[in-house]
Amino acid sequence: MSEDTEDYKSEAGRREASDVERLVSSCRTLEIDHMPDGWPAIKMRDVSALCDAVESVVPGIDRLEDRLLAGCEITRQDSRWYLYDRSGEYVTSGDTLRKMIINVVFSDC
């Protein structure tokens, strides 16, 4: 990962759901037409960060699958989603299932 893409990671040095949302939002600028000066509205650091994020997802998804097969459990409590390991210890959570999955996938990357 290049130094230019480091600003898309949390202070803990890993991606979280909010980091991914910020990156996707920034990359949506690619849909904007060219500016009047003729230069495209493309920032290579955003493209690089998106590529890094996509490439890093696969190992995290594999690890989530391994955790679930090993007995981890996803539950919903008080409008929040939680992942617990097979001994019942907290792993991660999110206010939506999607955010919880993104948090666990990127924490294992």
Protein Blocks (a to p, Z undefined) as FASTA:
>chain_A
ZZklmmmccfkopacfklmmmmmmmmmmmmpccdfkopacbdfklmmmmmmmmmmmmmmm
mmmmmmmmnopacddeehiacdddfkopafbdcfbfklmmmmmmmmmZZ
